[in-house]
């Protein structure tokens, strides 16, 4: 699903597109500009969304299992209830994103920006959150069992009733200095 001009220059740019329930399984959407797009309940399993701009997009309930979202911009996106198991979100910008009740089991979020993100009741079991910025994130009742939070910034994060059993907190920043 790539659109090019006559000279081979990448053109896919569809801000605000309505792709609700779309089947984009395995689609190549690298660098796609889908700002504010409606992808509610879309199937993006194993899709390549590296460097994609999904700022403010509605991905509520979307299937992003094993999707590659490395360095994607998901700032302020609605990912409530999204399926992100084994997804690659290394370096992704999820600042202020709504990930409430999302399944991020075994997801790779190394170096991701989750500042102020809503992760209430999210499943982050076994997730890689090394060096992630979770400052001010809402992790109330989140499942962080066996998660790797080495070097993560958790200043001001709400960890009330979060399950951290077996989690690696080596070098994690938990308080204001």
N, C-alpha and C positions, 0 to 999 in steps of 0.2 A: 504494500500500500504506500508506495513512494510516488510522488509527482515531481517530475523534472521538466525544465524548459528545453528548448531545442539544443541548447549548448550543454546539457547535462547538469545544470545547476538545480539543486534540491529546492523545491517550492512548497511542500506541504505546509500550509498555514491556514488553519480553520478554527480561529477563536470563536468560542460560543457554540460550536457545532453540537447538534443533537445526535448522539451515538448511543442513546439508551438501548440496552439489551443487545447491542451489536456483538457479533461474534468476530473477534479480532485475535483469536488464538494463534500464537506463533508469528504475529504480524511484525514486520520490520518498521518501527516507528521512531528510529533514532532521529534526534533533533526536531521532532514534530512540535509544532506550535499549537497546543490545544488548550490555551488559556481559557478558563471559564467554561470549558466543554462539559456537556452532560453525558457522562459515561456510567450513569447509574445502572448497576447490575450487569454491566458489560462483561464479556468473557475476554480477558486479556492474558489468559494463561500462557506462560512461556513467551510472551511478547517482548521485543527488544525496544525499550523506551529510554535507552541511554541518552542523557542530555536533553530529554524532552521537557518542554515547558507546559506543565499542568497546573500552573498557579490558579487557585480558586476553583479548580475543576470539581465536579460532583462525581465521585467514584464510590458512592455509598453502595455497599453490598457487591461491589465488583469482584470478579475472580482474577487475582493477580498472582496466583500460585506460580512460583519459579520464574516470574517475570524479572527482566533486567532493567532496573530503574537507577542504575549507577549515575550519580551526579544530576539526577532529574530535579526539576523545580516543582515541588508540590506544596509550596507555601500557601497556607490557608485552605488547602483542599479538604473536601469532605470525604473521608475514607471510613466512615462509621460502618462497622460490620464487614469491612472488606476482608477478603481472603488473600493473605500475603505470605503464606507458608513458603519457606525456602526462597523467598524473593531476595534479590540483590539490590539493596538500597544504600550501598557504600557512598558516603559523601553527599547523599541526597539532602535537599533543603525541604524539611517538613515543619518549618517554623509555624506555629499556630494552627497546624493541621488538626482535624478532628479524627482521631483513630479509636474512638470509644468502641469497645467490643470487637475491635479488629483482631484477626488471627495472624500474628507475626511469628508463629512458632518456627524456630531455626532460621529466621530471617537474618541477613547480614546488614547491619546498620552501622558498621564501623565508620566513625568520623561523621555521622549524619547530624544535621542540625534539627533537633526536636524541641528547641526552646519554646516554652509556652504551649506545647502540644497537649491535646486532650487524649490520654491513654487509659481512661477509667475502664476497668474490667477487660483490658486488652490482654491477649495471650502472647507473652514474649518468652515462653519457655524455651530455653536453649538458644536464645537469640544472641548474636554478636553485637554488643553495644560499646565495644572498645572505643575510647576517645570521643564518644558521642556527646553532644551538648544537649542535656536534658534540663537545663536551668529553668525553673518555674513550671516544669511539666506536671500535669495532673496524672499521677500513676496510682490513684486510689483504687484498691482492690485488684491491681494488675497482677498477673501471674508472671513473675520473673524468676521462676525456679530454674536453676542451672544456667542463668543468663551470664554472659561475660560483660561486666561493667568496668573492666580495668581502665583507669584513667578517665572515666566518664565524669562530666560536670553535672552534679545533682543538686547544686545550690538552689534552695528554695523550692525544690520539687516536693509534691505532696505524695508521700509514700504510706499514707494511712491504710492499714490492712493489706498492703502489698505483700505478696509471698516471695521472699528472697531466699528460700531454702536452697542451699547449694550454689548460690550465686557467687561469682568472683567480683569482689569489690576492691581489689588491690589497687591502690593509688586513686581511687574514686574520690572526688571532692564533694563532701556532703554538707559543709557549713561555709558560711561567709568567713573570710579571714580577716 
